Each structure stands twice: as structure tokens, then as C-alpha cells.
Amino acid sequence: MSDRKLTNSSGIAYYDHEDSQTAGPKGPVLLQDFILQENLAHFVRERIPERVVHAKGTGAYGKFTVTHDISQFTKAQLFSKVGNSCRIFTRFSTVGGEKGSADTERDPRGFAVKFYTEDGNWDLVGNNTPVFFIKDAKKFPDFIHTQKRLPKTNLKSATMMWDFWSFNPESLHQVLILMSDRGTPYGYRHMHGFGSHTFSMINASNERVWVKLHFKTKQEIKNFSHDDAVKMKGENPDFAQEDLMTAIEEGNFPKWTLYIQVMTGEQAKEFRWNPFDVTKVWFHDEFPLIEVGEMELNEIPVNYFAHVEQATFSPSNLVNGISFSPDKMLQGRLFSYPDAHRYRVGANSHLLKVNRCPFTVNNYQRDGAMADSSQYKDAPNYYPNSFDEIKPQSAYKNFEEDLDSNHVANFNRNENDDDHYTQPGLLYTKAMNETDRQNLVSNIVASMKGITGPKRDEIINRQLCHFFRANIELGMKIAMALQVNIDSNMMSHSTK
């Protein structure tokens, strides 16, 4: 008999898939039709909770190849020699939109890479920008609420968005990037990716440096203008998804080059800003990019839900030789991301193919929803025990466990912690050309015109003060376009 027979989920063959069993030709339907029950019951359970952020996205498999030696900085096996490679899975996404939203919205883009290394799975969970809106995870729920929908109307609100930003000047750097044409990239292939946070690398001699990670696209940087992005939202809300899938199907495999910036402990102590502040960048002339390797995406997942929707990434997945930093946002994400996955996908989401480490996994976690214990067989589920030979290895002792308070510099506050304006000002004057600056002002004005309600003028004036502090010209152009009277108080707060 053919193996192509129609079966239910238990492998039991059946014949009639389209008609329900009834009592006589006109019904009613019989309770004994278990195929009807199974299909309907499964159907209403086919969706899992969508991601609170980064809900709309796409993903692809590929490979990462080491092209330059950085073993002086890290003992991670992947980087032990030039030519090493590993399989990867990358997911791109918007941030604020729901799963059915347009992927050309003005929004940062998520840029997450899972490296399936011999040391375990390493997740680099970043964005297409080197900075973020806030620097403390305590603010994250409030910030994301402003990017979602009003509780009363269930509509997006420029008022609450700009209200939050105006109260948090640390967001200015990221706001200027978002409101530039970089806020509407032309798909996912034509943008850079960043780890954004400061991480650490530890070498074989147990020496630590601080690092930032950058993926530079090998395709040209390409962005939509505001008008073109709005137009594409209506024509093809899945443009970025389709663009990536089409490129891979046609063999035009997208590629990125990975670079790192390196800062020593002594340099960190002398750095003008807190080096762990995710709202700040490290200037390239002080901390030049060091080439590491190349990422190529060359395989479309065979099933979107199984691979892209159920993919889980966490910045806590850091392999031996790569570790965290005192970055407050990173520290919050170390908890929040795994917690979200346990809720959204389940306690055993790590056993799904897209998340599973392809190399040896030894632990004592068992059971739970959807548990697959085939790899453990009858092995003990407790430690220590007399039956297996699994032992902790001193070579994998965390570098941080040898530190005490006398060895850790206090970076909680320094005199420049509240300098939220120098870098945004340099972004405007140095990194942007005249066209970029014109589009930035136009996009900011278009967005701020959506501020409504009795607090409208208060919110606009508070935000204008931030623009003036970053750059007088920027503040003047925005104020004039919004037809706001510029008072001496605004000007007195501007940077000299």
C-alpha cells in the first residue's frame, strides 16, 4: 500500500476529509466524527502569541565564515582560526508593528543572528542602528507602549510618541536616525546591522576587552524616501519579505561583513561617555573597525511558522570567550528575552529545529510542555549523580566570577552621562549630507504635525528644546516649519 495515504495526527488512515459524518443524508453531524473534531480543534490553536516587539519579520539560513584572525581578543572556538565557518539563521523585523503590518513602516529594524557554533548557539540580537532610544531597561515597557496603540482608540498616536521622547532626551540620537531616510530602509538586504550594546571578549590568557559588533552590508545602502515608503505600504506591505526571498531564490545571496570595535579597560575608564551607554557610539577614528568575517544568506526556510515564527533569540546566549557588559539595557534583555520565549513558544522552545544546538547538549532539564527527551533516554535528571560522567569544566569558568568590586570600574554615572546632545549634533552636521538633513527635517515635521490635544504646544516646545541643544540650525528649521514662535528660553538652552 502507498505511504501517501491520508492519515490523522496519530497516523491512522481515513477516507473522507471533506464531508462530515451525519445521521442520514441531511444531518445532524455525529459526535463520533473524530476527524472533524481534530481538524477544528487544531485549527483554533494554530497561532501562538505574536512577539510583543519585532512581530513582523522574515528569516533565512546561511553561513558565517571567519576571514580575519581575532583570536588575540577571544577564545571562542569559532574565531580560533581563519577559514572556520558555521551555519547561521538570521531574522530581520520591524519593531513596533503587528504581524500583519507593513514592513516599510518608519521604524528601526531588528537584525538577529543565531550562530550554531561548536561552543553552543551564540545569538547576536541587534538592530539596524548602532544606538537605541533608552539606556535603562526599566523604561522599556513604557517606551514600547508609546510605539503601539492608545488604550482608548486602539490607534497609533504621534502625541504619546513625541511626549515620551520629549521627556527622555537620551532618545534624541536614535530619533534623528529614525526620522532620517535610514528609518525606511529599502528592504533588509540594503541595511547595516549592529549588536548595538557593548559586549566583552575574553582571550585564552583571560584578558578582557570591550567590543561593539557591526554588520556592514555588501549590497549598496539603499533607503526609501518618506513618500516612496508610504506608497509601498499600500502597493506591497510585504515588500521586504518578498525582496529577501526573491534574491535568495534567484541565487543572489545577500552578504554582510562583520567588524568589531575594541576598547581596552583603561580606555573605558578614560572614555568621554559611559562606554556601556547604548544611546552613544564609539567614534571610528578612535576605535577603528576590525574586520572579522562574512555572513551569507543562502537558504529559505521550508516552513515560515516552524522556522521564522518559532525562532527564539536571546542576548544571554553567549559562548565561551564572548560575554556581557554593565550595559543596563543589555542586562535587562538577558532576563526579558528568555522569559518572553518561555511564554510565547514554551519551556522547550530550544528543542525546535531552528533553535536546537546541533552539537552536544548536556543538562538536567526534563519534561514540560512538548518535551522531547529522546536525546537523554534514561539519563539522570539530577546533579551530582553516580551514573553519568558529566562534569563542570574549569576552562569554561566565567571571567566575571574572578572579579570583585575592587576590579570593576564604577560606570554608573560620570560627568557626561546627561550629554544627550553632542553625538546627535555630530550626526546632523558630520554624518549627514544636505539631502539627508532636508529629509530629516521634513520627516520630523510630518510626524510632529500629528501631535494633538491640549498638551500639543507643551510637547512640541519641550522637544524643540532638545533639537536646539543638538544643533541650532536643526531646531530653527523644525520650529519654522511647524510655525512655532521661538522664544529666548529655547535659544538659551541650545548648545554653544
N, C-alpha and C positions, 0 to 999 in steps of 0.2 A: 504494500500500500504506500502511496506517496507520502513524503514527510510534509507536504504542503497542505495538509488537512487543516480545516478551520477548528480552533480549539478555544476554550476559555483560559483564564489565567492559571488554572491548575493543570493544563494540558489535556483536558477532557474534550474529545471531539464532539461537535454538534453540527446540525444541518441548517436550520432556519435562522438566519441572522436578521432578517428584515421584518418579519411578521411575528407579533406576539401570540402566544397561546391563548385561546379564548374558549369559553363554554358555548360551543356552537359557532356557526359562521359569523354571527353578529355580536358575539361577546356576552358577558363582560370578560375582562382579562383575568387569567388564572394566576394565583399567587405562586403556583409551582413553576412558573417560567423563570428559572434562576438566571438565564442569560439576560433577560430584560432587567432583572434586579442588578446583576453585576455591572452591566453597561451603564445604567443610570447612576448607580451608587459611585462608580469610579469617576464618571464624568463630572459630578459636582465636587469632586475632591482633587481635580487635576491641577488646580492652582495652589501655589504656596504664597505666603505673604511676599509682596514685592519689596525690594530694598527701600528703606526709608530715604536714603540718598543714592544716587547713581543707578536709579531703576531702569533707565533707558540705555541700552548698550549693545555692543556686539563683541565678538571674540574670535580668536584664531590660534591655532597651534603653529609652532615653528621651532627654530633652533637658535641658540646663542653660542658664539664661537669666540674664544679669547684670542686677541690679536697682539696684545702687548703685555709685558711682564709687570705685574704689580705685587708680586709675592713679598717685596720688601715691606708692604703695608698690611698684608693679610695672609693668614694661614689657611683660609678657605681652600678646600681641595680644588674647586672649580678653577681658581686662579693660580694653581701651583705651577703651571707651565703654559706657554703659548701653544695654541692648537687645541687645547681642551674645549669640549663642547658639551652641551646638554640640551635636552628637549625643553621647550617652554610653552606656556599658554598665556596669552595676553588678552585682557579685556579693556575696551575703551567705553566711555559712557559720558553722558551729560550728568549734571549733579542734581539740580532742583526739580527737574521734570518727572512726571509719572511715566510708567512703562509705555503708554500709548502716545506720549508727547512727541513733538518734532525734534529730530536730532540736529537741527540747525539753529536752535534757540541760542540767544546770547547767554552764555553760561560757561563756567570753567568745564574742562573735560577731564574725566578720570582716565588714568593711564596706569594700569596694574599689570605686573608681570610675575608669573609664577615660574621659577627656575626649578626643574626637577633634578637636583644635584645629588651626588653620592653622599653628601653630608646631611641630606634631607631636603625638604622643599623650602626654598627661600622665596618669600613674597616681597616684592618691591611695590608698594601701594602708593602711588603718587598722582599727580595731576599734570596738565599741560602748562602749568605755571610754576615758577620757582618759589613763589610765596603763597600765603593764604590770608584770609580775611581777619582771622583772630589768632592769638598766640597762647590761649589758655583753654583747655577742653571744657572747663566749667561753662563757657559761653556758647558752646557748640549747639546744644538743643535750642537755645533762644535764637541764635543766628539762623539755623535751618528753618525754624518756624517762619521767619520773615521771608524766606525764599519759597515757601509753599503757598498756602491759601488761607484767606481770612476765615476764622471760625463762623462768622455770621453769613457771609455771602458765598463762601467757597470759591472766591475769585482771587487771582493774583493781585497784589497791591504794591504799587510803586511807593505809596506813602509809608507803609511799615518797613519796606526795604531801606529806603533812604533815612527813615527815622532811626533805625538801628545803626546804620553806618555813621550817621552824624553824631551819635553818642559814642562811637568807637573809632577814634581817629587812626588806630592801628590798622584799620581796614583799607586806608586810602591807597596804599601801594597796589593791593590786589584789585581795588575798584578801578583804578586807572587802566590796569591791564584788561580787566573785563570790559570796560567801556571803549577800549580801542578795538581795532579790527581783529585783534587776537582773541576777542571774545566770541567771534563767529568763524572758527576755522573751516576751511574747505574740506570737510570730511576728516577722517582720523589719520590718513596717511601723510598729510602735509602739515603736521604739527610736531613740535618737540615734546618730550616727556621729562618729568623731573621727580626725583624722590622727595623733593621739597624740604623735608626735615634734615637735620644734621644727624648722621649716624656715626658710629665708630668702627674702625677696623683695627684688629689686633694681629700682630705677626707672630712668627714662630718663637721669637725671643720675648714674647709677652709685652711688646711695646705698642702703645695705643696712639692712633691719630684720629682726628675728627674728619669726616668726609661728607660731601654732598655729591649726589649722583645725577647725571644729566644724560638723557637720550636725545641725540640730535638726528632729525630725520634726514635720510639720504635722498628723499624726494624734495622738491623745492618747497619752501614755506609758501603757503597759499591760503588766503582768507577770503571770506565773503565780505562785501560791503554790507552795511545795515539793510539797504533796500533789497539787495540780492538775497540775503538770508531770509528776510520776510517773505519774499516771493517764493523761495524754495520751500518754505514751511507749508505753503499751500499746494505747490506742484508735487512735491515728493517729501513727505515728512520723514521718510526712512532713507534719505539721500546718503548719509554717512555709512549706514549699514550696507546699502547696495554698492556704494563705491568700493568699500573694502572687499566685499565678496566677489565683485566682478574682477577686480585687479588680481586676486589670487586665482580665480578660475582661469583667467587668461594667461597665467604664468608670470604676471608682472608682480613678483613678490616684493612687498614693501620691506624696507630695511632702515634700521637706525644704528647709529654708532653710540656706544656707551662711553662716557667720560666720567672721571671723578675729579673733584677738587679736594685738596688735602690741607689740613690745618693742624699744626702741632699743638701740644698742650700749652707751651709757652706763648705761642701766637694767640691762642684762645684767650689767655689772661690779658693780653695787651690789645685785643681787638676793640675797635671803637664802640661796637654794639655787642649786645649779648649774642654770641655765636650760635646759640640754640634757639633764637627767636625766629620762628617760621615766617614772620612778616618782613624779614630782612634777607638780603642776598649777600654773598661774599663776592667782592669785585674780582673780575677775571685777571686784571693786571696784577693784583696782589696774590691771588691764588689761582694760577692758570689751570686750564683744563688738561687732564692727563688721559690719553686715550686708553681704553681697556679692551673693547671687543665690539662685535657686531651682532645685532639681532635681526633675524629674518622671519617673516610670517609666510608660511607656505602651505597651510592645510586648513580647510574649512571644517569645523566640527560636523559630524554626520547628523547630529540632532541638537537643535538650538537649546531646547529646555534642559536636556541631560547635561550638556557641557557648559553653556554660557549662563543660563539662568541659575543653575545649581553650583556654579563655581563659587568658591569662597576664598577670599584673600585676607591676610592679616599681617600688619607690620610686626606682630610678635613672632612670626615665623622667620627667625634669623639664624643662620647656620654658624657653626664654629668659625671664628675669625671675622665675623660681622656682628655688630651689636648695636645697642641703642645709645641714647644720649639724654641729658637732662631736659631736652625739649619738652615743654609742658603739653603741647598738643600731641606729640608722639606718645608721651606717657599715657595720656587718656585713651588714645587709639589702641594701645596694647591691650587694654581691657575691653573696650567697646566693640571692636570688630569681632573677636571670637564669640562674645556674648550675643551679638546680632545673628551670627551664623547658627548658633545652637537654637535660637528661637525660630529663625526663618527656614532653615533646612533640616535641622535636627542634631542631636548629640553625636550622631555618627556620620555627619556630612563628610568627614575626612576619608571615609571608606568609598565614596563615589569615585568613579574613574578619573574625573577631571581633577579631583583634589588628592587622590591617593599618591603617597610616595611610592615610586616604582622600585625602591631599594628596601633593604631590611628595616622592618619596624618592630621594636621590642618594647612592650609596655604591659601594664596590668589593668588596663581599662577593658571592661567587658559589658555586654548586654546593652540595654537601652533600645529605643525605637529603631527599627531597621538594622539591628546589629548583624554583622556578618563575621562569625568567629572562625571561619574556615582556616585562616592563616594561623590561629592559635591552637586549634584542635583541642587537646585535653591539657594544655599547659596551665600551670598555676595562675591564679588571678590575684596573687598577693606577693609582697616582697618584704623581707628576705624569705627564701624558702630553700628546701633541701633537694629540689628536683630539677632546676634548670641551672645553667651556667652563666646567666646574665649578670654582669657586674658593672657598676659605675666606673667609668674610665677617667682617671685624673687628667688626661690630656684635654678633656672637654670641660674642665672646671671653668666656670665663668670668671672672666678677668675681674669683674666688679666685686667678686667675693673676697678678693685680697685687698680691697681698699677700705680705708676708714675715713672718718670725717676730715682728718688732717691732710689727706691726699686729694681731696676733691675741692676744687675752687668753688667759691660761692658766686654763682652767676645769677642769683635771683633778681638782684637789682644792680644797676650801675647808673652813672650819671646820664647816660644816653638812652636809657630804657624807654623814655617817653618821647624820643625823637622819632616821630612818625612821618616826618616831612622831607628830610634830606633825600632819602632814596626815591620817593615818588617824584620829587622835583628833578632829580637827575634822570629819572626815566623819561620825563617830559622833555627836558632840554637836550639830553645827550643820546638817548636810545631811540627816540622817535624822530622821523623826518617831518617836513612841513605838512605833507599829506596826512601822515599819521596823527599829527596834532589837530588838524582841521577835523578829521573824522572823529577823534576822541571828543572834542568839544561838542560836535553835532550829536553824537550818541548820548552823551551825558545830558544835554539839554532835552533831547527827545524823551529820555527816561524820567527826568525830574519834572517835566511838564505833567506827568501822571500823578504827582503828589496833590492830594485833595484834602478837604476838611478844614476845620477851624485852626489846626496847628500847621497848616501849609507854610505860611511865611516863616514861622519859627524854625521848622525843619530845614527849609531852604537856606535861611541865613546861617544856621549852625553848620550846615555842610559847606556853604561858601567860605566860611572862615578856614576850613581845612584846605580848600583849594588855594586860597590866598597864601596860606602858610607854606604850601608846597611850591607855588610859583605865582607871582603877582599877575603875570600875563594870562595864565590859565584861569585864575579867579575872575579877572576882568572880562574875559571873553564869555565865560559862562554867565556871569551876572548880567551883562549887557543883553545876551540872547534871551535870558529869562525876564528881562525888563525889570530888574531889581535895582532899587536905589542903593548905591554903595555908600555906606556911612563910614565915618572915621574909625569906628570901633573895629570894623572888618579890616581896614588897612593897617591899623596899629598892631594887629595880631599877625600880620604877614611876616615872612622871613625877610631879613635884611640882606 
